[in-house]
Amino acid sequence: MTQKTMEIEKKEEKMPAENQTKQVRRTIKPRIDLFEAGEMIMLVADMPGVVEDNVDITLEKDRLTIRGAVEDRVPEGYRAVYSEVCLANYERSFVLSDEIDRENIEASFKNGVLRLSLPKAETAKARKINVTSAVVDLSGKQTTFILNAVDF
C-alpha cells in the first residue's frame, strides 16, 4: 500500500457515515442592554432559540456567567439532510462590582429574552451623611456642633 492510499483511507475513517450528519455548534455572546432605576440595575440578554430549561446562570465569587443552549430544530421522525442555519449556543460573563447585592439577584426568562435584576448593595445606595463641625473658642476649650445635611 502506498503512502497516498494510506492517507486516503485515514481521511475516509474520519468522515461520518453517509446517513449521519454532524453539526458543529459554536458559542456566541448574547447581545445585552443595561438599565438603571434607583436601587436596581437590569440586564436584558437576547438569546433567540433558547428555551427556559436550557438557561444556566452561575455566580462564582464576582463572576456572573449566563449560558443558553439552543436545541436542534429537526422535527421528530425526520433527519437533517441539508441546513444553512448555523445553530449557536450563548455564553457571556460579567465581573460584578461590590456595588451589587449578590444575595438578591433575580432572573426571569420569556420568549428568548433573559432579564436579570441586580439590586444595589446597601453600601452603594445613596444615603445622608451627618457632618460634624468642631469650633475652638478663644479660651482654648473645644465646642462641638452637629449639623444635619440638607438635600437640595
Secondary structure, 3 states (H helix, E strand, C coil): CCHHHHHHHHHHHHCCCCCCCCCCCEEECCEEEEEEECCEEEEEEECCCEEEEEEEEEEECCEEEEEEEECCCCCCCCCCCCCCCCCEEEEEEEECCCCECHHHCEEEEECCEEEEEEEECHHHCCCCCCEEEEEECCCCCEEEEEECCCCC
